Each structure stands twice: as C-alpha cells, then as structure tokens.
Amino acid sequence: MKAYLVGGAVRDTLLNLPVRERDWVVIGETAESMIARGYTEVGKDFPVFLHPETKDEYALARIERKTTRGYKGFAVHATPDVSMTDDLMRRDLTINAMALMDNGEIFDPYGGQEDLKNRIFRHISPAFCEDPVRVLRIARFCARYQHLGFSIAPKTQQLMREMVTQGEIDYLVPERVWAETAKALSEQSPAAFFQALRDCDALARIFPELDKLFGVPQPASYHPEIDTGVHTLMVLDQAALLSGKTTVRFAALMHDLGKALTPADKWPSHHGHETLGLKGLCQRLRVPNHYQKLALQVMQYHTHCHRAFELKPATLCDTLASIGAFKADNQLDDFLLACEADAKGRLGLEETPYPQAEYILAAQQAAKRIDSSAILDKSLKGKEIGLAIHRLRTHEISKVKKQFTQNL
C-alpha cells in the first residue's frame, strides 16, 4: 500500500510549526482492500479510513466533480487509477497541496513551497469557487497565520468576492459556519478571520450584525478610534491577548452588537445598546448556550463594569447577582476579562490599567463570605430573606469600596 502524508501536516512542518493532525492519501487501493488490511471506514461523503493503531485518517485518492450548489454538491470518484497529482489538484490552496514522498522529498506540483516562502494564500484552480467553505477556511488561515505575515493573493481574493456575488456563499449551513468560527476564535489572531470575510464582502452575508457596526460612530472622548466596527475587532484582539477561552473571545466580539441598531439621529450616543442584537445571530448560527450565556452577561453589564467605582454598593451587589457571581459555577473571571478587553480595545488605550476587575472580584468575595445563619434563625420568610441577605452583602461591598477608593 502506498500512503503519503499530505496537507496541513506537510505545510506546518515546512513552517516549523507543531503538527495538529496527520492526514494521509492512499494510492492504488479500494475500500475493500483497506478494510481487508484492518482499517475502519468512517467517511460518509467520500472514502476515509482510520488506521488500526494510530487512528490517523487515510483517504483514498479521489477527484471531485461539482453537481449542484453548496459545499456538499460534489460527485466523488475514488478508484485505484487516481494519481497523487489528481488528488492534490482538488484541494483549496497551493500550500495545502503538497505530499511527503517515500524518499523524504516534497511532492509539490502547484508551487506550494514558493507560496509558503512568500507568505501567500493562493488557490490552485478555478474549481476553488465550487466550495463556499473555502472562503471560511481561508479566513481562518488568516487568523492562524497572520503573525507570520501571510496575505491572500489578489486573484484568490477576487474569486472569493465572486463566490459572494454569485450567491454561492449563501449555501453555507449554520453548523459549518459556527464550526469554522469557533476554530477561528481559538487562533492567535481571531480578528483577522472577520476582517478577511469583510474584505471579500462575505461578512455582510454571514455576520450582517457585525458588518453593520462598521461606519457607526461612537463618542471620540471614549472611543478615539470612533468607528464601532473597528473598535469591535480591536476588542477581540485584546481578548485574544487576555484569554485563550473562545467563550471570552466570542463575548468580547458580541459586546457592542446593539450599537448597529441605534437610530442614526441619535449617533454618536448609543443609549440602551446593551440589550440588543445578540439573539438573532445566536439563533441563526445555532451558537451553543454556554457561549450565549457569557456573551449576554457581557453585553448587558459591561458598562456597569467600567463604571464600577461610580456604582452604589447596592447596585454593584445587584449586578453581581444578575450575572450569577454568587453561584458556585459563576463565570465572573471570564466576564471581567471580556470587559477588560473592551476597555483596552480602544486606540491608544491598549495599555491602560483596569482596576475595576480587582475591585469587583474583591467585592464578590466579601459578599460571598457573609454569615447568613443569623438571618435564617429569625422568623423571616420569602422575599424578606433575600432582602436581608442583600443588605448584608451590600454592607460588605461598602467596606471593600471604601478600601479601594482610598487607594486610588
């Protein structure tokens, strides 16, 4: 059996980066012969098999023919006569169309090594336009490799725009959009994913709520960058520096979504934006609930967080209760990181300290330490118990506030 390492493993090895997964292409075999060798068939749309020991994926060399619109609209031809050159031609980018041969040499029929050297994402053939997922994949590669200086080749960029104009991008299913988005959020430069989509006009079709933020002004006194869309991507950049959690990064990305819904005659003010815009996007893309929960908390209360020292202790206590900060499974740390990213995602303010986070954490810890046994021993019932606990928590937060304001 002839099996060759292909795709991302070859690309990242040449870039001296860790190899995340290893994919193999098999030449001259059939599904029957692979099963006879002990491989387990797992592919639904095309023949893919798991190695009996390593569990790496081994795919039969194949060619594909477009049959209908969308990313599943392909007829697959996988027979022993399909060559490595044929198989590599169906791939998206030249840097993903290389194979490691038996003698250790790189089989590179489409110039992938040269494009790696020049840090270029370049399509292999006009067939690139047949699969709309490729727009998302290139955008995700921008998020992964931006720090290495990669850019999209102009002709490839033009093909991506044509896929948007011709409506091919509209055949992406929500599950695939979210899967690629979640991966992009985990990369080193996640904002580059959304910028790449905007550059080819795909952002307006896939994330219209985000696209509408660009061109919406904010008060320059708080936002020297002024443009809400620019600010949003700056916040995502800061979130990526502060946390590796994709939930935190998503919450940071979503925090100002409501500003696109502010009437233009109210600009640059955005009163009440904290409760608008999130539900539609999350429902459309079927965003998991734990992402939605944190994003909604950050959206609703990031302004309270920024103004923490101005809030009355009772108001801060209410805010902490509203975001579940007194529960055992609270997400206060993640909430504060997203809010800090918002504060630092502003032109010239990237290094500004954010003492609000330390204060709010101290307030939460003090409020959680209250002794409620005396309350429960009294003849209080129903709402009276909650009000009494609220008073005790507020008293403790008052003491913490006094300590922090003295030190500011």
VENJOJO-V604630 format. One record per run of one state. SS is the DSSP state (a for helix, b for strand, c for the rest). FROM is the first residue (numbers start at 1). TO is the last residue. Records with the same first field share a line. If there is no record, write none. Layout:
# VENJOJO-V604630
SS = FROM-TO ; FROM-TO
This chain:
# VENJOJO-V604630
c = 1-1 ; 7-7 ; 15-22 ; 28-30 ; 37-39 ; 42-47 ; 51-56 ; 61-62 ; 67-73 ; 78-83 ; 90-92 ; 97-98 ; 101-105 ; 108-111 ; 118-119 ; 122-122 ; 124-125 ; 131-132 ; 149-150 ; 153-153 ; 166-167 ; 172-173 ; 186-190 ; 200-202 ; 207-207 ; 212-216 ; 218-226 ; 243-245 ; 255-256 ; 262-263 ; 267-272 ; 276-277 ; 286-288 ; 307-307 ; 311-312 ; 323-331 ; 345-354 ; 369-372 ; 378-382 ; 408-408
b = 2-6 ; 23-27 ; 40-41 ; 48-50 ; 57-60 ; 63-66 ; 74-77 ; 93-93 ; 99-100 ; 106-107 ; 120-121 ; 123-123 ; 151-152 ; 217-217 ; 227-227
a = 8-14 ; 31-36 ; 84-89 ; 94-96 ; 112-117 ; 126-130 ; 133-148 ; 154-165 ; 168-171 ; 174-185 ; 191-199 ; 203-206 ; 208-211 ; 228-242 ; 246-254 ; 257-261 ; 264-266 ; 273-275 ; 278-285 ; 289-306 ; 308-310 ; 313-322 ; 332-344 ; 355-368 ; 373-377 ; 383-407
